Amino acid sequence: VQLQASGGGLVQAGGSLRLSCVASGRTFSTYWMAWFRQAPGKEREFVAAIARSGGNTYYADSVKGRFTISRDNAKNTVYLRMDSLKPEDTAVYYCAAPALDRPITSMIRNPQGWRSWGQGTLVTVSS
């Protein structure tokens, strides 16, 4: 799977951004997708994941209620809508796809549960 993320930028605290990730190489509707992020000097951390049909979603506690993951299978695209952004949301955001249709449940929030990664898009939130 090849993944191309976009939509990052500089935004003030309290603002919003929408990230997009276009996938190719496999039938998009057959696998879960996820977003992770990595801040300078920190490990890559889970942000959100979405099931094949979009019916199930998972969120990190730090973004629950502020971020929304969604997908459009007709466009081979997964989105991350980010509202009420905080300076601590500053990071490079990566989209990810699993090796099979989905990671096992215990690995959904672990980067090792995902096989393919986009190039990352930088989100900077100023205070």
Disulfide bonds with the S-S distance in Angstrom:
Cys21-Cys95 2.08
